[in-house]
Amino acid sequence: MMRMLEGWDWFESRLRAHLHASGYRAFNKTQSMVIIYVANGLTRPSDIARQISLTRQAVQNAVRQLVDA
């Protein structure tokens, strides 16, 4: 289980580094998780919140910050 979590953490941190290197502003972990789930077809904040174990409000806040960016 730990190796899988380490792999996920590596993937997520590499995504943030790639976005930053591509000229996008730095994203926090919640924002990058939202990007990953939207890219895979989840678009409702409540569905994304359920997947990453956050409140719907936290996901909506992350989405709002991404839209503003």
C-alpha positions as CSV (number, residue, x, y, z in Angstrom):
1,M,0.0,0.0,0.0
2,M,2.8,2.4,0.9
3,R,4.5,1.9,-2.5
4,M,1.2,2.8,-4.2
5,L,0.8,6.0,-2.2
6,E,4.4,6.9,-2.9
7,G,3.7,6.4,-6.6
8,W,0.6,8.6,-6.5
9,D,2.5,11.3,-4.6
10,W,5.2,11.2,-7.2
11,F,2.7,11.4,-10.1
12,E,0.9,14.3,-8.5
13,S,4.0,16.3,-7.7
14,R,5.4,15.7,-11.3
15,L,2.0,17.0,-12.7
16,R,2.4,20.2,-10.6
17,A,6.0,20.6,-11.7
18,H,5.1,20.0,-15.4
19,L,2.3,22.6,-15.2
20,H,4.7,25.1,-13.5
21,A,7.4,24.5,-16.1
22,S,4.8,25.0,-18.9
23,G,4.1,28.5,-17.6
24,Y,1.1,27.9,-15.4
25,R,1.1,29.3,-11.9
26,A,1.8,26.9,-9.0
27,F,-1.1,24.8,-8.0
28,N,-1.7,23.3,-4.6
29,K,-2.4,19.6,-4.1
30,T,-6.2,20.0,-4.0
31,Q,-6.2,21.9,-7.3
32,S,-4.0,19.4,-9.0
33,M,-6.3,16.6,-7.8
34,V,-9.3,18.4,-9.2
35,I,-7.5,18.8,-12.6
36,I,-6.7,15.0,-12.6
37,Y,-10.4,14.1,-11.9
38,V,-11.8,16.6,-14.4
39,A,-9.4,15.2,-17.1
40,N,-10.8,11.8,-16.4
41,G,-14.4,12.9,-16.9
42,L,-15.7,13.8,-13.4
43,T,-17.1,17.3,-13.5
44,R,-19.4,17.6,-10.6
45,P,-17.8,19.0,-7.4
46,S,-19.7,16.6,-5.3
47,D,-18.4,13.6,-7.3
48,I,-14.8,14.9,-7.1
49,A,-15.2,15.6,-3.4
50,R,-16.3,12.0,-2.8
51,Q,-13.3,10.6,-4.7
52,I,-10.7,12.6,-2.8
53,S,-12.5,12.7,0.6
54,L,-13.0,16.4,0.9
55,T,-16.0,18.5,1.4
56,R,-17.9,19.7,-1.6
57,Q,-17.2,23.3,-0.5
58,A,-13.4,22.6,-0.5
59,V,-13.6,21.3,-4.0
60,Q,-15.8,24.2,-5.2
61,N,-13.2,26.6,-3.7
62,A,-10.4,24.8,-5.5
63,V,-12.4,25.0,-8.8
64,R,-13.1,28.7,-8.2
65,Q,-9.3,29.3,-7.7
66,L,-8.5,27.4,-10.9
67,V,-11.1,29.4,-12.9
68,D,-9.6,32.6,-11.6
69,A,-6.1,31.5,-12.5
